[in-house]
Amino acid sequence: MFSFGFTDEDLDPEGAQQSTKSISSALQCPLDAPHLLEAVQPQWEDLKSILQSLAGVRISFETFRTPQGHVLYRRELFDIKHQLMTEADGSESVELDILIGDTAEDLRKNVYEGGLKSWECSIDLVDYLARDNALLQASSCVVELGCGTALPSEYALSQYLLGGSHRGLQLVLGDYNKSVLRLVTLPNLILIWSQVALNGDQRRQLQTGYENAPLKDEELFLTPQLLDEFHNEMQKRKIDISFISGTWGRQFNELLLEYLQPIKEILVLSSETIYQPENLPVVAETILELFKAQDYQSIKALVAAKDIYFGVGGSIVDFQNYVAKVIKDKKLPLSFTTFKINAGLKRSIVLIE
């Protein structure tokens, strides 16, 4: 049975039992909820700065297949631990403490939100996108909210690279923790690029200079020249990658909407983000405001989640009910369809369009 590794201090049992109905009725808009002001505030992160911070890092990664057989690459968790310990200077001590402490934690509320691990629903999204490839082909911008390891965005990038298109692609990846974006989100994007856009000789040439030990097949040495080539290749192929860290809420939406204002054909992706009842309406309103900003045209959203988050309180039914109520009350020109995942652990994907 799946459960999040919460401690009693991380959760308010009474708060976890509070229904989304009572939460939403107490507020004019969940994006202005007071509890969001206590969290890390959102800001854009600079791609070049993150790339520079990774120079000289040796990455160990895993090649794996989704249930439908689609190949993905992700940085190994032990490798992230090693980098955190090597760099330990206090700036990311919380993640280090969580990962190597006596008791492993899936997340710590308002501190670390689980983004270093890959969750089942993100893989469900990959298989869904592969089955309905028209969604990606029709989208010039992919926004992944709560991206973590960013496997759906990684898949989207791979399909764009393999398709040889130069029409332009914008990837906007948001995660609560800046360190997650640096340690796993961007490395996973670099991994998929290195595996599908480079041949063996090109990879070897871009990794020269590693003298301590020979590289294994599933290792990648992030030399300055390899990182420069990644950045240059993204520009040449008209791929814009943007990162935003911090909590959802009014400020997050203002930053995101300002960036997306001139963009059409948006696909919004989010997985495992509705587990907390107090944040479920925030996720829903964040997505619905993106539709409003685009006049409800040329935008679709996929939200993947477990049907029930045992011991936490969030559920796919609560999310459906909330979205349905907003659509009805505000007479929005939207509908949603729910697809069930054939798996032992009940999961679903909600398509809003």
Helices and strands as residue ranges (DSSP letters): H 13-17, H 20-25, G 30-32, G 34-38, E 43-45, H 47-54, E 57-65, E 71-75, H 77-87, H 93-100, H 120-131, H 134-137, E 141-145, H 151-163, E 169-175, H 178-180, I 181-185, H 186-196, H 200-206, E 219-222, H 224-236, E 239-245, H 250-260, E 266-271, H 280-293, E 299-306, H 316-329, E 336-341, E 347-352
